[in-house]
Amino acid sequence: MKSVKPDIVYASMGMYGNEGPLSYQTGYAPCFAALGGLSALVGYEGGPPAGMNVRYADATFGATAAYATVVALAHRRRTGAGQYIDVSAVESMSSMIGDTIMDFALNGAVHECDGNRHPDMAPHGAYACRDGDWISIAVASDKAWSALAEAMGQPGLAEDRRFRTHADRKANESGLDRLVSQWTARGDALELARELQQRGVAAAKSLNSLDLVSDQHLWASGFFRHVSDRAGQSRPIVVLPGGCRGTRR
């Protein structure tokens, strides 16, 4: 192909890429996520890996290849030179957990499933509410923790020696999660999220499909958009990343 078109930009996509001892293998999204290392990190603390959403791996792999291709086209526009792009699905997924891989390479640390916990935030997780709904809460500072304790009606927790600092909260995270869960279990997820947001605490109701398509904020921000198909019928779609806020593509 290069002999016919010297400046060609050619992208090849395979599970392990086009070279190497495993290049003959093929697979699909669950394979990409598992072999890339992500699935081993997804699951409840102390339990087995629960696996990744199937479409996540496909979307990440496709976006990686598309981005590399656009960069190569921009490079050709400036230099006139083409490129061969060899994209590995497994490597695309491994790039998402670079910190975990480096921690093992440098320190021998093996990370395991830890539910929704986060090394830099506590509490951090999804908590059950009334009527089968859930709320996600992420506390990234002592100030946010004080605000959460106030909202819970237990301001003294902010000065409790078990939870006073981030290090304290991480050391007593199981007990902390139990306290938060007992509070959220009695409340409405949407009302709790609004109250916490007003207090400066990162929180949001966990949305199901019906919640998502009826969310006025998402419609107002351009997350959804109507397009016409070949038959002229209007259909709503989810826009590409970066395509919100009315940007036309």
Secondary structure, DSSP 8 states (H G I E B T S, - for coil): -TTT-TT-EEEEEESS-SSSTTTT----HHHHHHHTTSGGG-S-TTS------HHHHHHHHHHHHHHHHHHHHHHHHHH---EEEEEEHHHHHHGGGHHHHHHHHHH-------TT-BTTBSSEEEEE-GGG-EEEEE--SHHHHHHHHHHTT-GGGGG-TTTSSHHHHHHTHHHHHHHHHHHHTTS-HHHHHHHHHHTT-EEEE---HHHHHT-HHHHHTTSEEEEE-TTS-EEEEE--TT--TT---
